[in-house]
Amino acid sequence: MNFKKHFAGKKIIVTGHSGFKGSWLTLWLNSLGAKVIGISLDAPTKPSHLEALNLKKKITEKKIDIRKIDEIKKIFKKNKPDYVFHLAAQSLVKRSYKEPILTWDTNALGTRNILECLRILKKKCVAIFITSDKSYRNLELKRGYRENDVLGGFDPYSSSKASAELVINSYVHSYFTKNKNNVLIGIARAGNVIGGGDWSSDRLIPDCVKSWSRKKTANIRNPNSTRPWQHVMEALSGYLMFAIKLKKNHKLHGQAFNFGPNNSSNFKVINLVNLMNIYWKNVSWKIVKKEKFYESGLLKLNSSKAKKLLGWKSILNFRECTKLVAVWYKEYYNNRKNAYELSLGQIQNYQKLLKKRL
């Protein structure tokens, strides 16, 4: 897949560009020659992957709350994007219990605001809305969730993401009908994405590396929980391929696609930590009691639809994925000024692998 051919010179709005996934997507698009307009508040963590990349002179940044629709509309009217990737969200389950209003306003109403901005756009545009694997009602299905399975999580984060999808579907059928519409919309679901540059609170790898970088013991909760570990570049490659295919094939308009790892990447938390130890020597951890808030024990996506209709599949095995993560953090803490070259190098190597393995 020649991403440069499709995105070079294009105006692309990325909401939530200061977040973990958003910063990687922004870097990737910028490296392809796209004109990126990032919309988000300040970086949600310190350290921050976006700030470490130092992309301020290479992209256009707008520090605006996604809930402020009038200000967002001005950006759309001025820039007239060719593509939109909507990632802005309150993405932490634990925080959603503490701040449900913020979570619902950001995830559901923020999505509505982007859809409203697309309504006023007077040009052709492809918009990919990134939701979550947690949009599905969690029934602990071992077969993996398919795109037509029932939505609706129990915690505020999951239910707000499912609600965002209802908003999207409503707008698609009410305002973005295929016959009279320049805007093409897709929904992308991925989950449990890992990679360098993530310092979010209450997440396994960020919690571990923050402790290990200070030569402290990391606390591990739920060591036997199974997760479909997936590198951030795997999910992002899916979003990019979806945007390209959607532009060509209007039959995909309004559809949702899962982007998850293959079955060989379903491992327990303790398996991941043990493997990290191979690439980051002399680390330590201890198991602590589970906190009293609901977390899913098993989350798994079936991505056969993406493979069939988009030609996408996960290309990294569990060991390759873990190595990329461990090496990124190890090299970052050895030389923090090298984050841009480190991250860009991983993207370029991943693109080479895509050509060989897809």
Secondary structure as a PSIPRED ss2 file (coil, helix, strand):
# PSIPRED VFORMAT (PSIPRED V4.0)

   1 M C   1.000  0.000  0.000
   2 N C   1.000  0.000  0.000
   3 F H   0.000  1.000  0.000
   4 K H   0.000  1.000  0.000
   5 K H   0.000  1.000  0.000
   6 H H   0.000  1.000  0.000
   7 F H   0.000  1.000  0.000
   8 A C   1.000  0.000  0.000
   9 G C   1.000  0.000  0.000
  10 K C   1.000  0.000  0.000
  11 K E   0.000  0.000  1.000
  12 I E   0.000  0.000  1.000
  13 I E   0.000  0.000  1.000
  14 V E   0.000  0.000  1.000
  15 T E   0.000  0.000  1.000
  16 G C   1.000  0.000  0.000
  17 H C   1.000  0.000  0.000
  18 S C   1.000  0.000  0.000
  19 G C   1.000  0.000  0.000
  20 F H   0.000  1.000  0.000
  21 K H   0.000  1.000  0.000
  22 G H   0.000  1.000  0.000
  23 S H   0.000  1.000  0.000
  24 W H   0.000  1.000  0.000
  25 L H   0.000  1.000  0.000
  26 T H   0.000  1.000  0.000
  27 L H   0.000  1.000  0.000
  28 W H   0.000  1.000  0.000
  29 L H   0.000  1.000  0.000
  30 N H   0.000  1.000  0.000
  31 S H   0.000  1.000  0.000
  32 L C   1.000  0.000  0.000
  33 G C   1.000  0.000  0.000
  34 A C   1.000  0.000  0.000
  35 K E   0.000  0.000  1.000
  36 V E   0.000  0.000  1.000
  37 I E   0.000  0.000  1.000
  38 G E   0.000  0.000  1.000
  39 I E   0.000  0.000  1.000
  40 S E   0.000  0.000  1.000
  41 L C   1.000  0.000  0.000
  42 D C   1.000  0.000  0.000
  43 A C   1.000  0.000  0.000
  44 P C   1.000  0.000  0.000
  45 T C   1.000  0.000  0.000
  46 K C   1.000  0.000  0.000
  47 P C   1.000  0.000  0.000
  48 S C   1.000  0.000  0.000
  49 H H   0.000  1.000  0.000
  50 L H   0.000  1.000  0.000
  51 E H   0.000  1.000  0.000
  52 A H   0.000  1.000  0.000
  53 L H   0.000  1.000  0.000
  54 N C   1.000  0.000  0.000
  55 L C   1.000  0.000  0.000
  56 K C   1.000  0.000  0.000
  57 K C   1.000  0.000  0.000
  58 K C   1.000  0.000  0.000
  59 I C   1.000  0.000  0.000
  60 T E   0.000  0.000  1.000
  61 E E   0.000  0.000  1.000
  62 K E   0.000  0.000  1.000
  63 K E   0.000  0.000  1.000
  64 I C   1.000  0.000  0.000
  65 D C   1.000  0.000  0.000
  66 I C   1.000  0.000  0.000
  67 R C   1.000  0.000  0.000
  68 K C   1.000  0.000  0.000
  69 I H   0.000  1.000  0.000
  70 D H   0.000  1.000  0.000
  71 E H   0.000  1.000  0.000
  72 I H   0.000  1.000  0.000
  73 K H   0.000  1.000  0.000
  74 K H   0.000  1.000  0.000
  75 I H   0.000  1.000  0.000
  76 F H   0.000  1.000  0.000
  77 K H   0.000  1.000  0.000
  78 K H   0.000  1.000  0.000
  79 N H   0.000  1.000  0.000
  80 K C   1.000  0.000  0.000
  81 P C   1.000  0.000  0.000
  82 D C   1.000  0.000  0.000
  83 Y E   0.000  0.000  1.000
  84 V E   0.000  0.000  1.000
  85 F E   0.000  0.000  1.000
  86 H E   0.000  0.000  1.000
  87 L C   1.000  0.000  0.000
  88 A C   1.000  0.000  0.000
  89 A C   1.000  0.000  0.000
  90 Q C   1.000  0.000  0.000
  91 S C   1.000  0.000  0.000
  92 L C   1.000  0.000  0.000
  93 V H   0.000  1.000  0.000
  94 K H   0.000  1.000  0.000
  95 R H   0.000  1.000  0.000
  96 S H   0.000  1.000  0.000
  97 Y H   0.000  1.000  0.000
  98 K H   0.000  1.000  0.000
  99 E C   1.000  0.000  0.000
 100 P H   0.000  1.000  0.000
 101 I H   0.000  1.000  0.000
 102 L H   0.000  1.000  0.000
 103 T H   0.000  1.000  0.000
 104 W H   0.000  1.000  0.000
 105 D H   0.000  1.000  0.000
 106 T H   0.000  1.000  0.000
 107 N H   0.000  1.000  0.000
 108 A H   0.000  1.000  0.000
 109 L H   0.000  1.000  0.000
 110 G H   0.000  1.000  0.000
 111 T H   0.000  1.000  0.000
 112 R H   0.000  1.000  0.000
 113 N H   0.000  1.000  0.000
 114 I H   0.000  1.000  0.000
 115 L H   0.000  1.000  0.000
 116 E H   0.000  1.000  0.000
 117 C H   0.000  1.000  0.000
 118 L H   0.000  1.000  0.000
 119 R H   0.000  1.000  0.000
 120 I C   1.000  0.000  0.000
 121 L C   1.000  0.000  0.000
 122 K C   1.000  0.000  0.000
 123 K C   1.000  0.000  0.000
 124 K C   1.000  0.000  0.000
 125 C E   0.000  0.000  1.000
 126 V E   0.000  0.000  1.000
 127 A E   0.000  0.000  1.000
 128 I E   0.000  0.000  1.000
 129 F E   0.000  0.000  1.000
 130 I E   0.000  0.000  1.000
 131 T C   1.000  0.000  0.000
 132 S C   1.000  0.000  0.000
 133 D H   0.000  1.000  0.000
 134 K H   0.000  1.000  0.000
 135 S H   0.000  1.000  0.000
 136 Y E   0.000  0.000  1.000
 137 R C   1.000  0.000  0.000
 138 N C   1.000  0.000  0.000
 139 L C   1.000  0.000  0.000
 140 E C   1.000  0.000  0.000
 141 L C   1.000  0.000  0.000
 142 K C   1.000  0.000  0.000
 143 R C   1.000  0.000  0.000
 144 G C   1.000  0.000  0.000
 145 Y E   0.000  0.000  1.000
 146 R C   1.000  0.000  0.000
 147 E C   1.000  0.000  0.000
 148 N C   1.000  0.000  0.000
 149 D C   1.000  0.000  0.000
 150 V C   1.000  0.000  0.000
 151 L E   0.000  0.000  1.000
 152 G C   1.000  0.000  0.000
 153 G C   1.000  0.000  0.000
 154 F C   1.000  0.000  0.000
 155 D C   1.000  0.000  0.000
 156 P H   0.000  1.000  0.000
 157 Y H   0.000  1.000  0.000
 158 S H   0.000  1.000  0.000
 159 S H   0.000  1.000  0.000
 160 S H   0.000  1.000  0.000
 161 K H   0.000  1.000  0.000
 162 A H   0.000  1.000  0.000
 163 S H   0.000  1.000  0.000
 164 A H   0.000  1.000  0.000
 165 E H   0.000  1.000  0.000
 166 L H   0.000  1.000  0.000
 167 V H   0.000  1.000  0.000
 168 I H   0.000  1.000  0.000
 169 N H   0.000  1.000  0.000
 170 S H   0.000  1.000  0.000
 171 Y H   0.000  1.000  0.000
 172 V H   0.000  1.000  0.000
 173 H H   0.000  1.000  0.000
 174 S H   0.000  1.000  0.000
 175 Y C   1.000  0.000  0.000
 176 F C   1.000  0.000  0.000
 177 T C   1.000  0.000  0.000
 178 K H   0.000  1.000  0.000
 179 N H   0.000  1.000  0.000
 180 K H   0.000  1.000  0.000
 181 N C   1.000  0.000  0.000
 182 N C   1.000  0.000  0.000
 183 V E   0.000  0.000  1.000
 184 L E   0.000  0.000  1.000
 185 I E   0.000  0.000  1.000
 186 G E   0.000  0.000  1.000
 187 I E   0.000  0.000  1.000
 188 A E   0.000  0.000  1.000
 189 R E   0.000  0.000  1.000
 190 A C   1.000  0.000  0.000
 191 G C   1.000  0.000  0.000
 192 N C   1.000  0.000  0.000
 193 V E   0.000  0.000  1.000
 194 I E   0.000  0.000  1.000
 195 G C   1.000  0.000  0.000
 196 G C   1.000  0.000  0.000
 197 G C   1.000  0.000  0.000
 198 D C   1.000  0.000  0.000
 199 W C   1.000  0.000  0.000
 200 S C   1.000  0.000  0.000
 201 S C   1.000  0.000  0.000
 202 D C   1.000  0.000  0.000
 203 R C   1.000  0.000  0.000
 204 L H   0.000  1.000  0.000
 205 I H   0.000  1.000  0.000
 206 P H   0.000  1.000  0.000
 207 D H   0.000  1.000  0.000
 208 C H   0.000  1.000  0.000
 209 V H   0.000  1.000  0.000
 210 K H   0.000  1.000  0.000
 211 S H   0.000  1.000  0.000
 212 W H   0.000  1.000  0.000
 213 S C   1.000  0.000  0.000
 214 R C   1.000  0.000  0.000
 215 K C   1.000  0.000  0.000
 216 K C   1.000  0.000  0.000
 217 T C   1.000  0.000  0.000
 218 A E   0.000  0.000  1.000
 219 N E   0.000  0.000  1.000
 220 I E   0.000  0.000  1.000
 221 R C   1.000  0.000  0.000
 222 N C   1.000  0.000  0.000
 223 P C   1.000  0.000  0.000
 224 N C   1.000  0.000  0.000
 225 S C   1.000  0.000  0.000
 226 T E   0.000  0.000  1.000
 227 R E   0.000  0.000  1.000
 228 P E   0.000  0.000  1.000
 229 W C   1.000  0.000  0.000
 230 Q E   0.000  0.000  1.000
 231 H E   0.000  0.000  1.000
 232 V H   0.000  1.000  0.000
 233 M H   0.000  1.000  0.000
 234 E H   0.000  1.000  0.000
 235 A H   0.000  1.000  0.000
 236 L H   0.000  1.000  0.000
 237 S H   0.000  1.000  0.000
 238 G H   0.000  1.000  0.000
 239 Y H   0.000  1.000  0.000
 240 L H   0.000  1.000  0.000
 241 M H   0.000  1.000  0.000
 242 F H   0.000  1.000  0.000
 243 A H   0.000  1.000  0.000
 244 I H   0.000  1.000  0.000
 245 K H   0.000  1.000  0.000
 246 L H   0.000  1.000  0.000
 247 K H   0.000  1.000  0.000
 248 K H   0.000  1.000  0.000
 249 N C   1.000  0.000  0.000
 250 H H   0.000  1.000  0.000
 251 K H   0.000  1.000  0.000
 252 L H   0.000  1.000  0.000
 253 H C   1.000  0.000  0.000
 254 G C   1.000  0.000  0.000
 255 Q C   1.000  0.000  0.000
 256 A E   0.000  0.000  1.000
 257 F E   0.000  0.000  1.000
 258 N E   0.000  0.000  1.000
 259 F C   1.000  0.000  0.000
 260 G C   1.000  0.000  0.000
 261 P C   1.000  0.000  0.000
 262 N C   1.000  0.000  0.000
 263 N H   0.000  1.000  0.000
 264 S H   0.000  1.000  0.000
 265 S H   0.000  1.000  0.000
 266 N E   0.000  0.000  1.000
 267 F E   0.000  0.000  1.000
 268 K E   0.000  0.000  1.000
 269 V H   0.000  1.000  0.000
 270 I H   0.000  1.000  0.000
 271 N H   0.000  1.000  0.000
 272 L H   0.000  1.000  0.000
 273 V H   0.000  1.000  0.000
 274 N H   0.000  1.000  0.000
 275 L H   0.000  1.000  0.000
 276 M H   0.000  1.000  0.000
 277 N H   0.000  1.000  0.000
 278 I H   0.000  1.000  0.000
 279 Y H   0.000  1.000  0.000
 280 W C   1.000  0.000  0.000
 281 K C   1.000  0.000  0.000
 282 N C   1.000  0.000  0.000
 283 V C   1.000  0.000  0.000
 284 S C   1.000  0.000  0.000
 285 W E   0.000  0.000  1.000
 286 K E   0.000  0.000  1.000
 287 I E   0.000  0.000  1.000
 288 V C   1.000  0.000  0.000
 289 K C   1.000  0.000  0.000
 290 K C   1.000  0.000  0.000
 291 E C   1.000  0.000  0.000
 292 K C   1.000  0.000  0.000
 293 F C   1.000  0.000  0.000
 294 Y C   1.000  0.000  0.000
 295 E C   1.000  0.000  0.000
 296 S C   1.000  0.000  0.000
 297 G C   1.000  0.000  0.000
 298 L E   0.000  0.000  1.000
 299 L C   1.000  0.000  0.000
 300 K C   1.000  0.000  0.000
 301 L E   0.000  0.000  1.000
 302 N C   1.000  0.000  0.000
 303 S C   1.000  0.000  0.000
 304 S H   0.000  1.000  0.000
 305 K H   0.000  1.000  0.000
 306 A H   0.000  1.000  0.000
 307 K H   0.000  1.000  0.000
 308 K H   0.000  1.000  0.000
 309 L H   0.000  1.000  0.000
 310 L H   0.000  1.000  0.000
 311 G C   1.000  0.000  0.000
 312 W C   1.000  0.000  0.000
 313 K C   1.000  0.000  0.000
 314 S C   1.000  0.000  0.000
 315 I C   1.000  0.000  0.000
 316 L C   1.000  0.000  0.000
 317 N C   1.000  0.000  0.000
 318 F H   0.000  1.000  0.000
 319 R H   0.000  1.000  0.000
 320 E H   0.000  1.000  0.000
 321 C H   0.000  1.000  0.000
 322 T H   0.000  1.000  0.000
 323 K H   0.000  1.000  0.000
 324 L H   0.000  1.000  0.000
 325 V H   0.000  1.000  0.000
 326 A H   0.000  1.000  0.000
 327 V H   0.000  1.000  0.000
 328 W H   0.000  1.000  0.000
 329 Y H   0.000  1.000  0.000
 330 K H   0.000  1.000  0.000
 331 E H   0.000  1.000  0.000
 332 Y H   0.000  1.000  0.000
 333 Y H   0.000  1.000  0.000
 334 N H   0.000  1.000  0.000
 335 N C   1.000  0.000  0.000
 336 R H   0.000  1.000  0.000
 337 K H   0.000  1.000  0.000
 338 N H   0.000  1.000  0.000
 339 A H   0.000  1.000  0.000
 340 Y H   0.000  1.000  0.000
 341 E H   0.000  1.000  0.000
 342 L H   0.000  1.000  0.000
 343 S H   0.000  1.000  0.000
 344 L H   0.000  1.000  0.000
 345 G H   0.000  1.000  0.000
 346 Q H   0.000  1.000  0.000
 347 I H   0.000  1.000  0.000
 348 Q H   0.000  1.000  0.000
 349 N H   0.000  1.000  0.000
 350 Y H   0.000  1.000  0.000
 351 Q H   0.000  1.000  0.000
 352 K H   0.000  1.000  0.000
 353 L H   0.000  1.000  0.000
 354 L H   0.000  1.000  0.000
 355 K H   0.000  1.000  0.000
 356 K H   0.000  1.000  0.000
 357 R H   0.000  1.000  0.000
 358 L C   1.000  0.000  0.000
